[in-house]
Amino acid sequence: MMRKAKVLVIDDDPDILDVLQLTLNEHYTVFAAHNGKEGLELVKAKGPDIIITDYMMPVMNGPEFCRNLRKDTLLQHLPVIMLTGKGETKDMVTGIESGADDYLVKPFDPETLLARIRMILKRTTRSLDASPLTHLPGNSSIMEELQNRIDSGKTFAVGYADLDKFKIYNDAYGFERGDEVIRTAARVLIDSVRQVCPTEGFVGHIGGDDFVFICDDEKADAVSQKVIDAFDAAIPAFYNEEDRKAEFIMGRDRQGNPTKAAFVAISIGIVSNRGQKITHVAQIGEIGAELKKYAKGLNKSNYVRDQRKV
């Protein structure tokens, strides 16, 4: 069972607090404060996922609350919706400038408030989870997407992709060039998935040189081949002329032994629920790791599919 997101509501009007709690209680765990000062104390005590605050309050108003919240590095990411009773543009502008992420004019429609909360929570989760290098969704979003696909009951495929000979390249050319190679791999994956499955495709960055894509099962082979072709076409540009001509570089393997390394390649292991029942996310990861290990042993860009039937 998923944890309910926690919402902190701050308003000095008890009637508004009642409306907010009635609107939110079914979907979220709700805490209430009567002014910004109380609100800041509850933020630290309860760790909410989102805050809804009134604009006009005694002791500490909404904009002052936001400014204080944004000063704290550990709290500055928390999304804030500000409620204003006047609907005046200057109030909204002041609220946004003080650090609010969104605003609603009172009286507000409960369904509109719920929709705004859902949208902001999803956007915040994605942005906090995203890889700073590629800006692709990270592990939390990947897990959520995989679970959604399992729950849907539809046939799908997951491609686990990573780069071969990447450590040797990184050692020889440096981390900045290595990061460029990772960004290129991300771009190739995004473009390939968009071209083959523009509506239902998903690409995530597990970390380092590990990626995942999710799509319809019957499109996974086409995506994989497109990724391989595009990556192999792009990678020579990341080597100097001498290495390009030789088509290898000298380096050391993970045991520290001297080795000749071909160009960085991309390996993909495809896991599908077409021939087997997949009931949990960990199952996909286990099969994907096996396939990727096999694919990496082939010493060139390639993809392999899980052939087991249950």
C-alpha positions in Angstrom: 0.0 0.0 0.0 1.4 3.4 -1.0 2.1 6.0 1.7 -0.4 8.9 1.7 1.3 12.2 0.9 1.3 14.7 3.8 -0.3 18.1 3.3 0.2 21.0 5.7 -2.6 23.6 5.6 -2.0 27.1 7.2 -4.9 29.5 7.6 -6.2 31.7 10.5 -9.8 31.2 9.4 -11.3 28.0 11.1 -14.0 27.7 8.5 -11.4 27.6 5.7 -9.3 25.1 7.6 -12.5 22.9 7.9 -13.1 23.1 4.2 -9.5 22.2 3.4 -9.5 19.3 5.8 -12.8 17.9 4.4 -11.5 18.3 0.9 -8.1 16.6 1.5 -8.7 14.0 4.3 -9.8 11.3 2.0 -6.7 11.5 -0.2 -3.9 12.8 2.1 -2.7 13.0 5.7 -3.5 16.5 6.7 -1.9 18.8 9.4 -3.2 22.3 10.3 -1.6 25.5 11.5 -3.1 28.9 12.2 -0.3 31.2 11.0 3.1 31.1 9.3 5.1 30.8 12.5 3.1 27.7 13.6 3.4 26.4 10.0 7.2 26.6 10.1 7.3 24.6 13.3 5.0 21.9 11.9 7.0 21.7 8.7 10.0 20.7 10.8 8.0 18.3 13.0 5.9 16.6 10.4 7.8 16.8 7.1 4.9 17.5 4.7 5.1 16.8 1.0 3.2 20.0 0.0 2.0 23.1 1.8 -1.2 25.2 1.3 -1.0 28.6 3.0 -3.3 31.6 3.2 -1.9 35.0 2.0 -3.2 37.2 4.9 -2.6 35.9 8.4 -1.5 37.3 11.8 1.9 36.7 13.4 3.5 35.6 10.0 1.7 36.0 6.7 1.9 33.7 3.6 4.7 35.5 1.8 6.8 35.8 5.0 6.3 32.1 5.6 7.5 31.3 2.1 10.6 33.5 2.4 11.5 31.8 5.7 10.9 28.3 4.2 13.2 29.0 1.2 16.1 30.1 3.4 16.4 26.5 4.7 18.3 24.2 2.3 16.5 21.1 3.6 13.1 22.6 3.1 13.4 24.9 0.1 12.2 22.2 -2.3 8.8 21.9 -0.6 6.0 23.0 -3.0 3.7 25.7 -1.7 0.2 26.7 -3.0 -0.9 30.1 -1.8 -4.5 31.1 -1.2 -5.6 34.7 -1.7 -9.0 36.1 -0.8 -8.8 39.2 -3.0 -7.8 37.9 -6.4 -5.7 41.0 -6.9 -2.8 40.6 -9.3 -0.3 42.2 -6.9 -1.1 39.6 -4.2 -0.5 36.8 -6.6 2.7 38.3 -7.9 4.0 38.9 -4.3 3.1 35.3 -3.4 5.0 33.9 -6.4 8.0 36.2 -5.9 8.2 35.1 -2.2 8.5 31.4 -3.4 5.0 30.0 -3.8 4.7 27.5 -6.7 1.0 28.1 -7.4 -1.9 30.1 -6.1 -5.7 29.8 -5.9 -8.3 32.5 -5.3 -10.8 32.0 -2.5 -13.5 30.7 -2.7 -11.8 27.8 -4.5 -13.3 24.8 -6.2 -12.3 21.6 -4.2 -11.7 19.6 -7.4 -9.5 22.3 -8.8 -7.4 22.3 -5.6 -7.1 18.5 -5.7 -6.0 18.6 -9.3 -3.4 21.3 -8.6 -2.0 19.2 -5.7 -1.7 16.1 -7.8 0.0 17.9 -10.6 2.5 19.7 -8.3 3.3 16.6 -6.3 4.0 14.6 -9.5 6.2 17.4 -10.9 8.1 17.8 -7.7 8.8 14.0 -7.4 10.1 14.0 -10.9 12.3 17.0 -10.6 13.8 15.8 -7.3 14.3 12.3 -8.7 15.7 13.4 -12.0 19.3 12.8 -13.0 21.3 16.1 -12.8 23.4 14.9 -15.7 20.7 13.8 -18.2 17.5 15.3 -16.6 15.8 11.9 -17.2 13.5 10.4 -14.5 15.5 8.5 -11.8 14.9 5.4 -9.8 11.7 6.4 -7.9 10.0 7.4 -11.2 11.3 4.2 -12.9 9.9 2.0 -10.1 6.5 3.8 -10.3 6.3 3.5 -14.0 7.2 -0.2 -13.9 4.5 -0.8 -11.2 2.0 1.1 -13.3 2.7 -1.2 -16.3 2.4 -4.3 -14.2 -0.9 -3.1 -12.7 -2.3 -2.2 -16.1 -2.3 -5.9 -17.1 -1.1 -5.0 -20.6 1.8 -6.6 -22.5 5.0 -4.5 -22.2 8.8 -4.7 -22.5 11.6 -3.2 -20.5 15.0 -2.5 -22.0 18.0 -2.3 -19.7 20.8 -0.5 -21.4 24.3 0.2 -20.3 27.7 1.1 -21.9 30.5 -1.4 -22.4 34.2 -0.3 -22.2 33.0 2.9 -20.6 35.4 2.9 -17.6 38.4 2.5 -19.8 37.2 5.5 -21.9 36.6 7.5 -18.8 40.1 6.8 -17.5 41.7 7.7 -20.9 39.6 10.8 -21.8 38.4 12.1 -18.4 35.1 12.5 -16.7 33.9 15.5 -18.6 34.2 13.7 -21.9 32.7 10.6 -20.2 29.7 12.7 -19.2 29.2 13.8 -22.8 29.1 10.2 -23.8 26.4 9.5 -21.2 24.4 12.5 -22.3 24.7 11.2 -25.9 23.4 7.8 -24.9 20.5 9.5 -23.1 19.6 11.5 -26.2 19.9 8.5 -28.5 17.5 6.5 -26.2 15.0 9.4 -26.0 15.0 10.0 -29.8 14.7 6.3 -30.6 11.8 5.7 -28.1 10.0 8.8 -29.4 10.3 7.8 -33.0 9.1 4.2 -32.5 6.6 4.6 -29.7 5.7 8.3 -29.3 2.7 7.9 -27.0 3.5 5.1 -24.5 7.3 5.1 -24.4 9.3 5.9 -21.2 13.1 6.5 -20.7 14.8 6.6 -17.3 18.3 7.0 -16.0 19.2 4.4 -13.3 22.5 6.1 -12.7 26.1 6.2 -14.1 25.9 4.6 -17.6 22.8 2.5 -16.8 19.5 3.4 -18.5 16.0 1.8 -18.9 13.3 2.2 -21.5 9.7 0.9 -21.4 7.5 0.4 -24.4 5.0 -2.0 -26.1 6.5 -5.4 -26.3 6.2 -5.6 -30.1 8.2 -2.3 -30.5 11.1 -3.2 -28.2 13.2 -4.8 -30.9 12.8 -1.9 -33.2 13.7 0.6 -30.4 16.8 -1.4 -29.5 18.1 -1.6 -33.1 17.6 2.1 -33.6 19.5 2.8 -30.3 22.4 0.6 -31.4 22.6 2.1 -34.9 22.5 5.7 -33.6 24.9 5.1 -30.8 27.4 3.3 -33.0 27.2 6.1 -35.5 27.8 8.8 -32.8 30.6 7.3 -30.7 33.6 7.6 -33.0 33.4 11.4 -32.7 34.3 11.1 -29.1 37.8 9.7 -29.9 40.8 11.6 -31.2 41.9 11.0 -34.8 44.7 8.5 -33.8 42.4 6.4 -31.8 39.7 6.5 -34.4 42.1 5.2 -37.0 43.3 2.4 -34.7 39.6 1.7 -33.6 40.8 0.9 -30.1 42.5 2.5 -27.1 44.9 1.0 -24.5 43.7 0.9 -21.0 43.4 -1.2 -17.9 40.6 -3.6 -17.0 38.8 -3.7 -13.6 41.6 -6.0 -12.3 44.2 -3.4 -13.4 45.6 -5.5 -16.2 46.7 -3.8 -19.5 44.0 -4.3 -22.2 43.1 -3.2 -25.7 39.6 -1.7 -25.6 37.3 -1.3 -28.6 35.1 1.8 -28.9 32.4 2.2 -26.2 29.4 0.1 -27.1 25.8 -0.1 -25.8 24.2 -3.4 -24.6 20.5 -3.9 -24.1 18.7 -6.7 -22.3 14.9 -6.8 -23.0 12.5 -8.2 -20.4 8.9 -8.8 -21.4 5.8 -10.1 -19.8 4.6 -11.6 -23.1 5.7 -15.2 -22.3 5.8 -15.1 -18.5 3.8 -13.6 -15.6 5.6 -10.6 -14.0 4.1 -9.7 -10.6 6.6 -7.4 -9.1 9.3 -4.8 -10.1 12.2 -6.7 -8.5 11.5 -9.7 -10.9 12.1 -7.4 -13.9 15.4 -6.1 -12.4 16.7 -9.6 -11.7 16.0 -10.9 -15.3 17.3 -7.6 -16.8 20.6 -7.9 -14.9 21.1 -11.5 -16.2 20.4 -10.5 -19.8 22.6 -7.4 -19.7 25.5 -9.4 -18.3 25.1 -11.9 -21.3 24.8 -9.0 -23.8 28.0 -7.3 -22.5 29.9 -10.5 -23.1 29.4 -10.2 -26.9 31.9 -7.3 -27.2 29.8 -5.1 -29.5 26.6 -3.1 -29.4 23.8 -5.6 -29.3 20.5 -6.5 -27.7 19.2 -9.8 -26.3 15.7 -10.8 -25.4 14.6 -13.0 -22.5 13.4 -16.2 -24.1 12.0 -17.9 -21.0 8.3 -19.1 -21.1 6.2 -19.8 -18.1 
